[in-house]
Amino acid sequence: MSIPQALDPAAAVKAAFPDAIDDVREYAGDTTLVLKPEYLVRVAQYLRDTKGLVYNVLSDVSAVDYWPDYNRPGRFGVSYHLLSMLYRRRLRLKVYLAEDEPTVETVTGVWPGANWLEREAQDLMGIDFKGHPDSRRLMMPDDWQGHPHRRDYPLGYETVMFSFNAEEIMKHKPRATE
């Protein structure tokens, strides 16, 4: 059995979907394709099924909040970390989503393992994955308000105890023992 020659993923996607890619970034040997969100599922399926690419593993889905001073196409960035086991290569797909409606299509139809990864991003960041088969909260209780990984989420605060403020802190912890 012969393995087809490996293709350059950026060139292959540009040829198949000329309007899909906004940017190609290379850093430390890793390639990132910045896509328009409406092309995400089609490009993902193309990368998985095309001979010479075969990105058959979705290893992670991560989301970033660039608030307050984001100089990017959108407040939120969602990254899909792919692996081609056949060619031993990694690739990252990234989409930027607007602040007022952070919505992108789910890739669970391409990689079923995206189910839990997308639920985590939805729960903690508030990214809506349209068409997701199970959009229940994963990490936070059902009655939780907000998304705790957003940068504008209010932080809880507890003063760190040092020798100079130990007595003051211990007044507020009646059950703590020294």
Protein Blocks (a to p, Z undefined) as FASTA:
>chain_A
ZZdddddfklmmmmmmmmlpmbdcdeehiacddddfklmmmmmmmmmmpghilpabcfbd
cdddfbfbdcbfbfbdcddddddfklopaddddddddfklccdddfklmmmmlmmmmmmm
mmmnopacehiablcdfkbcfklgcjfkbfkbccdddddddfklmmmmmmmmmkbcZZ
